């Protein structure tokens, strides 16, 4: 995968009853694949009609997604990513 700074990657996870995604740079995606620790602010999503701001934390093989209100969206590992695409 070439590292075009304008290019993005979208990853999706399933958290039971819904799918949640994150758009990130190719360089950040490469860091995650290498096991680096990284924290990325998500694009937000709706919870009961309100926009919740999400934070994705990557640490080695682990993924932790939580919201500003303390709601734990997802805990798992990079093998739980269900879809990866260039955008």
Rosetta silent file (secondary structure, phi, psi, omega in degrees, C-alpha in Angstrom):
SEQUENCE: XXXXXXXXXXXXXXXXXXXXXXXXXXXXXXXXXXXXXXXXXXXXXXXXXXXXXXXXXXXXXXXXXXXXXXXXXXXXXXXXXXXXXXX
SCORE:     score description
SCORE:     0.000 S_00000001
   1 L     0.000  123.161  179.116    0.000    0.000    0.000 S_00000001
   2 L   -75.108  150.585 -177.128    1.561    3.317   -1.032 S_00000001
   3 L   -97.357   76.402  175.435    1.639    6.066    1.533 S_00000001
   4 L   -84.728  117.992 -174.815   -0.243    8.866   -0.236 S_00000001
   5 L   -59.505  -25.395  179.917   -0.884   11.547    2.437 S_00000001
   6 L   -81.713  -16.005 -176.897   -4.277   12.368    0.902 S_00000001
   7 L   -81.150  144.122  179.013   -5.364    8.745    0.999 S_00000001
   8 E  -122.833  162.650  174.376   -7.359    7.423    3.934 S_00000001
   9 E  -120.546  140.159  172.461   -8.245    4.009    5.274 S_00000001
  10 E  -115.977  129.629  175.366  -11.617    3.141    6.772 S_00000001
  11 E  -116.956  148.181  178.148  -11.881    0.305    9.263 S_00000001
  12 E  -127.081  143.570  172.556  -15.103   -1.147   10.669 S_00000001
  13 E  -125.154  153.526  174.437  -15.838   -3.151   13.787 S_00000001
  14 E  -106.064  129.596  179.242  -19.040   -4.873   14.810 S_00000001
  15 L  -119.837   54.008  174.800  -20.172   -4.301   18.370 S_00000001
  16 L    94.855  -74.634 -174.377  -23.085   -6.680   18.663 S_00000001
  17 L  -114.516    5.590 -178.596  -26.012   -4.919   17.099 S_00000001
  18 L  -155.483  170.264  177.129  -24.295   -2.323   14.921 S_00000001
  19 E  -117.980  136.644 -178.888  -21.155   -1.545   12.936 S_00000001
  20 E  -125.910  140.110 -176.106  -18.902    1.369   13.805 S_00000001
  21 E  -126.062  164.478  178.185  -16.138    2.793   11.624 S_00000001
  22 E  -140.232  131.693  171.988  -13.087    5.002   11.760 S_00000001
  23 E   -97.410  131.409 -179.176  -11.354    6.930    8.992 S_00000001
  24 E  -144.887  163.121  179.790   -7.615    7.267    9.507 S_00000001
  25 E   -71.215  157.776  177.119   -4.494    8.108    7.565 S_00000001
  26 H   -60.910  -39.579 -178.925   -2.494    5.405    5.838 S_00000001
  27 H   -65.411  -38.927  176.183    0.468    6.205    8.110 S_00000001
  28 H   -65.883  -39.358  178.231   -1.662    5.739   11.250 S_00000001
  29 H   -61.793  -41.216  178.485   -2.992    2.452    9.866 S_00000001
  30 H   -63.953  -39.260  177.027    0.584    1.266    9.287 S_00000001
  31 H   -61.613  -42.363  178.957    1.480    2.215   12.880 S_00000001
  32 H   -62.549  -44.950  178.678   -1.479    0.181   14.156 S_00000001
  33 H   -61.719  -30.274  179.254   -0.436   -2.813   12.062 S_00000001
  34 L   -82.045   -3.720  177.449    3.070   -2.491   13.545 S_00000001
  35 L    88.749   12.232  179.701    1.637   -2.652   17.078 S_00000001
  36 L   -69.369  155.918  173.808    2.276    0.974   18.031 S_00000001
  37 L   -85.409  130.563 -174.792    0.208    2.667   20.738 S_00000001
  38 E  -150.956  142.762  175.207   -2.087    5.253   19.194 S_00000001
  39 E  -126.148  127.303 -175.564   -5.167    7.254   20.200 S_00000001
  40 E  -130.385  133.142  174.320   -7.440    8.702   17.495 S_00000001
  41 E   -78.550  127.418  179.541  -10.583   10.805   17.821 S_00000001
  42 L   -77.479  179.611 -178.650  -13.364    9.273   15.745 S_00000001
  43 L   -84.786   -2.584 -178.355  -15.857   11.072   13.560 S_00000001
  44 L    83.932  159.113  178.006  -18.666   10.634   16.103 S_00000001
  45 E  -157.761  165.884 -176.245  -21.902    8.695   15.760 S_00000001
  46 E   -85.033  132.528  169.512  -25.506    8.813   16.941 S_00000001
  47 E  -128.616  114.154  179.448  -26.616    7.301   20.251 S_00000001
  48 L    51.476   44.266  175.357  -30.304    7.832   20.987 S_00000001
  49 L    81.958   -1.488  179.570  -30.456   10.845   18.674 S_00000001
  50 E  -114.332  143.101  177.193  -27.385   12.583   20.117 S_00000001
  51 E   -76.656  124.426  176.723  -23.931   12.741   18.547 S_00000001
  52 E  -105.756  131.759  178.236  -21.394   10.914   20.708 S_00000001
  53 L   -88.791  125.952 -173.514  -17.711   11.707   20.246 S_00000001
  54 E  -107.975  150.295  176.362  -15.682    8.524   20.152 S_00000001
  55 E  -124.873  128.581  177.999  -12.060    7.776   20.946 S_00000001
  56 E  -105.812  126.714  177.705  -10.235    4.793   19.484 S_00000001
  57 E  -117.563  128.407  178.603   -7.203    3.489   21.371 S_00000001
  58 E  -116.866  129.715 -179.549   -4.833    1.023   19.786 S_00000001
  59 E  -144.957  108.833 -173.841   -2.206   -0.705   21.915 S_00000001
  60 L    57.312 -116.107 -178.852   -0.264   -3.598   20.424 S_00000001
  61 L   -95.549    0.078 -172.036   -3.025   -5.905   19.172 S_00000001
  62 E   -95.124  146.476  173.529   -5.813   -4.323   21.251 S_00000001
  63 E  -124.407  133.116  175.750   -8.591   -1.940   20.237 S_00000001
  64 E  -132.241  121.078  178.965  -10.639    0.030   22.746 S_00000001
  65 E  -118.587  124.328  179.526  -13.435    2.344   21.554 S_00000001
  66 E  -138.257  165.872 -179.978  -15.226    4.553   24.054 S_00000001
  67 E  -111.036  162.878 -179.156  -17.345    7.704   24.073 S_00000001
  68 L   -60.731  -24.676 -179.859  -16.988   10.942   25.970 S_00000001
  69 L   -85.281    5.925  178.792  -19.972    9.955   28.124 S_00000001
  70 L    91.597   -6.820  179.468  -18.101    6.869   29.363 S_00000001
  71 L   -64.871  124.840  177.475  -20.000    4.399   27.155 S_00000001
  72 E   -86.807  108.601 -177.503  -17.712    1.503   26.220 S_00000001
  73 E   -78.614  -44.500 -171.979  -18.436    0.812   22.541 S_00000001
  74 E  -159.379  141.743  167.668  -15.940   -1.972   21.879 S_00000001
  75 E  -136.030  128.023 -179.506  -13.009   -3.880   23.336 S_00000001
  76 E  -173.363 -151.542  177.996  -11.196   -6.414   21.207 S_00000001
  77 E  -134.202  173.906 -173.363   -8.169   -6.826   18.999 S_00000001
  78 H   -63.640  -20.992  176.030   -7.171   -5.963   15.454 S_00000001
  79 H   -68.555  -16.188  178.804   -8.336   -9.362   14.251 S_00000001
  80 H   -82.382   -6.504  176.550  -11.884   -8.185   15.094 S_00000001
  81 E   -64.844  124.321 -174.042  -11.791   -5.544   12.338 S_00000001
  82 E   -94.931  -15.114 -178.789  -14.473   -6.741    9.918 S_00000001
  83 E  -156.923  136.998  177.509  -13.731   -4.455    6.980 S_00000001
  84 E  -133.930  128.055  178.072  -10.776   -2.397    5.730 S_00000001
  85 E  -145.519  150.392  171.572  -10.948   -0.178    2.644 S_00000001
  86 E   -79.525  137.987  177.041   -9.075    2.650    0.970 S_00000001
  87 L  -128.994    0.000    0.000  -11.182    5.801    0.629 S_00000001
